[in-house]
Amino acid sequence: MRSLILSGLLLFAMAVCAFGQTATLPSSNDSKTAPAASVPPKPMGTPYVHPSSNQRFKWYVDSMFGPVSLGKTIALAGIETWRDSPEEWGPHWDGFGKRVASGLGKGIIKNSIQYGLDEALTLDSHYYRSSDKSVGARVTNALISPVTARDRDGHRVIGAPRIIGTYASSIIAAENWFPARYTWKDGLKNGTYSLGFSAAFNLFKEFVWKK
């Protein structure tokens, strides 16, 4: 069953590769209709520039071992230890260590798949704050970024690298090192939770954390 699911994910990636070249979502960098003469034009945001290979690789390493990534992994492990989830690992320091190791393992798998597909499909899954500073635009940008990416021109497309990496890492974890009662279905559920957590963290970066 596990190999069947992973094969399906790879087939999905190939399908999205073809679809993503044409199917785009609205982008803050798309051209807009010229305003009427009586209305002063709004200043345009900074034009999108596809990151260099060195920058992409740096982001890849930071996504696994950077201070923010490690901080999130440790914080989530602490919450799960407090909740005693999964209960087989226990609510003490040894259980906390297992949860940290599990989070690191999932992060390495997720970000390696995402980085590899980004490179293969020439996409950019990095998060960018909205250039439109209205509340609605910033909320929309934060919520759709976990399931979208940018092509070389900066247009939004379906974010197959992040979606596949997130679900694949959760399924692999559930099937390989989580307690025996966990299955690929739990991996799918946890992957969905992970995408939702990413959206919530994006809102934090849009409105609170300006670094």
C-alpha positions as CSV (number, residue, x, y, z in Angstrom):
1,M,0.0,0.0,0.0
2,R,2.8,2.4,0.9
3,S,4.6,1.9,-2.4
4,L,1.3,2.4,-4.3
5,I,0.6,5.7,-2.5
6,L,4.2,7.0,-3.2
7,S,3.9,6.0,-6.8
8,G,0.6,7.9,-7.1
9,L,2.3,11.0,-5.6
10,L,5.0,10.8,-8.2
11,L,2.5,10.4,-11.0
12,F,0.6,13.4,-9.6
13,A,3.8,15.4,-9.7
14,M,4.3,14.6,-13.4
15,A,0.7,15.6,-14.1
16,V,1.0,18.9,-12.2
17,C,4.2,19.6,-14.1
18,A,2.3,19.7,-17.4
19,F,-0.7,21.5,-15.9
20,G,1.3,24.0,-14.0
21,Q,2.9,25.5,-17.1
22,T,-0.5,26.9,-18.1
23,A,-2.8,26.9,-15.0
24,T,-2.0,30.0,-13.0
25,L,-3.6,31.8,-10.1
26,P,-3.7,35.6,-9.6
27,S,-0.4,37.1,-8.7
28,S,0.5,40.5,-7.2
29,N,3.0,40.8,-10.1
30,D,0.4,40.3,-12.9
31,S,-0.3,43.2,-15.1
32,K,-3.3,45.3,-14.2
33,T,-5.6,47.5,-16.2
34,A,-4.4,51.1,-16.4
35,P,-6.3,53.4,-13.9
36,A,-8.5,56.2,-15.1
37,A,-6.7,59.5,-15.8
38,S,-8.4,61.1,-12.7
39,V,-7.0,58.5,-10.4
40,P,-3.3,58.5,-9.6
41,P,-1.6,55.2,-10.3
42,K,-0.6,53.0,-7.4
43,P,3.1,52.2,-7.0
44,M,4.0,48.7,-8.2
45,G,5.7,46.3,-5.8
46,T,9.2,45.0,-6.3
47,P,9.3,42.9,-9.4
48,Y,9.8,39.2,-8.9
49,V,13.3,37.8,-9.6
50,H,13.7,34.1,-9.7
51,P,16.3,33.2,-7.0
52,S,19.8,31.9,-7.9
53,S,20.8,28.3,-7.5
54,N,23.0,29.3,-4.5
55,Q,20.0,31.1,-2.8
56,R,17.7,28.2,-3.5
57,F,20.2,25.7,-1.9
58,K,20.7,28.0,1.1
59,W,16.9,28.1,1.7
60,Y,16.9,24.3,1.4
61,V,19.5,23.8,4.1
62,D,17.8,26.5,6.3
63,S,14.5,24.7,5.9
64,M,15.9,21.7,7.7
65,F,18.6,23.0,10.0
66,G,18.1,26.8,10.3
67,P,17.2,28.3,13.7
68,V,13.6,29.0,12.7
69,S,13.1,25.4,11.4
70,L,14.7,23.9,14.5
71,G,12.7,26.2,16.8
72,K,9.4,25.1,15.2
73,T,10.5,21.4,15.4
74,I,11.4,21.7,19.1
75,A,8.2,23.7,19.9
76,L,6.0,21.2,18.2
77,A,7.7,18.3,20.0
78,G,7.1,20.1,23.3
79,I,3.4,20.5,22.5
80,E,3.1,16.9,21.5
81,T,4.9,15.8,24.6
82,W,2.6,17.9,26.8
83,R,-0.4,16.3,24.9
84,D,1.3,12.8,25.2
85,S,0.8,12.2,21.5
86,P,1.5,9.5,20.4
87,E,1.0,8.1,23.9
88,E,3.3,5.2,23.1
89,W,6.3,7.5,23.3
90,G,5.4,8.8,26.7
91,P,5.2,12.3,28.3
92,H,8.8,12.5,29.5
93,W,12.2,13.5,28.2
94,D,12.7,10.3,26.2
95,G,9.4,10.8,24.5
96,F,10.3,14.4,23.8
97,G,13.6,13.2,22.2
98,K,11.7,10.8,20.0
99,R,9.3,13.5,18.9
100,V,12.2,15.9,18.1
101,A,13.9,13.2,16.0
102,S,10.6,12.4,14.2
103,G,10.1,16.1,13.4
104,L,13.7,16.3,12.1
105,G,13.2,13.2,9.9
106,K,9.9,14.4,8.5
107,G,11.5,17.8,7.8
108,I,14.4,16.3,5.9
109,I,12.2,14.2,3.8
110,K,9.6,16.9,3.1
111,N,12.2,19.6,2.2
112,S,14.3,17.3,0.1
113,I,11.3,16.2,-2.0
114,Q,10.2,19.9,-2.3
115,Y,13.7,21.1,-3.2
116,G,14.1,18.3,-5.8
117,L,10.7,18.9,-7.4
118,D,11.3,22.7,-7.4
119,E,14.5,22.2,-9.3
120,A,13.0,19.7,-11.7
121,L,9.9,21.8,-12.4
122,T,11.7,25.2,-12.3
123,L,9.4,26.4,-9.6
124,D,10.0,28.5,-6.5
125,S,8.1,27.4,-3.3
126,H,9.7,30.0,-1.1
127,Y,7.3,32.2,0.9
128,Y,7.1,35.9,-0.1
129,R,5.2,38.5,1.9
130,S,2.5,40.2,-0.1
131,S,3.5,43.4,-2.0
132,D,0.0,44.6,-1.5
133,K,-0.2,45.8,2.1
134,S,-4.0,45.7,2.4
135,V,-5.3,43.3,5.1
136,G,-7.2,41.2,2.6
137,A,-4.3,40.7,0.2
138,R,-2.0,39.8,3.0
139,V,-4.4,37.2,4.5
140,T,-5.0,35.7,1.0
141,N,-1.3,35.5,0.3
142,A,-0.6,33.8,3.6
143,L,-3.4,31.2,3.1
144,I,-2.7,30.2,-0.5
145,S,1.1,30.1,-0.3
146,P,1.3,26.6,1.2
147,V,-0.4,25.2,-1.9
148,T,1.1,27.4,-4.6
149,A,4.5,28.2,-6.0
150,R,5.9,30.7,-8.5
151,D,7.2,30.0,-12.0
152,R,10.2,31.8,-13.5
153,D,8.0,34.8,-14.3
154,G,6.6,35.1,-10.8
155,H,3.1,33.8,-11.6
156,R,1.4,31.6,-9.1
157,V,0.9,28.0,-10.1
158,I,-0.2,24.9,-8.2
159,G,2.5,24.2,-5.6
160,A,3.1,20.5,-6.3
161,P,6.5,20.4,-4.7
162,R,5.3,21.5,-1.2
163,I,2.1,19.5,-1.4
164,I,3.8,16.3,-2.4
165,G,6.7,16.8,0.0
166,T,4.3,17.5,2.9
167,Y,2.0,14.5,2.4
168,A,4.8,12.1,1.4
169,S,6.9,12.9,4.6
170,S,3.8,12.4,6.8
171,I,2.9,9.1,5.2
172,I,6.5,7.8,5.4
173,A,6.7,8.7,9.0
174,A,3.3,7.1,9.9
175,E,4.3,3.9,8.0
176,N,7.9,3.5,9.3
177,W,8.6,4.9,12.7
178,F,5.3,5.9,14.3
179,P,3.6,3.3,16.6
180,A,2.1,0.4,14.7
181,R,-1.5,1.6,15.0
182,Y,-0.7,4.5,12.7
183,T,-1.3,4.0,8.9
184,W,-1.0,6.0,5.7
185,K,-4.4,7.5,6.5
186,D,-3.0,9.1,9.6
187,G,-0.2,10.4,7.4
188,L,-2.7,12.1,5.1
189,K,-4.4,13.6,8.0
190,N,-1.2,14.9,9.6
191,G,-0.1,16.3,6.2
192,T,-3.2,18.3,6.0
193,Y,-2.6,19.6,9.5
194,S,0.9,20.5,8.5
195,L,-0.3,22.6,5.5
196,G,-2.7,24.4,7.8
197,F,0.1,25.1,10.3
198,S,2.1,26.5,7.5
199,A,-0.7,28.9,6.6
200,A,-1.0,30.0,10.2
201,F,2.7,30.6,10.4
202,N,2.5,32.6,7.2
203,L,-0.1,34.9,8.9
204,F,2.4,35.4,11.7
205,K,5.1,36.4,9.3
206,E,2.7,38.8,7.4
207,F,1.5,40.7,10.4
208,V,3.8,40.1,13.3
209,W,7.3,38.9,12.5
210,K,9.0,41.3,10.1
211,K,12.5,39.8,9.9
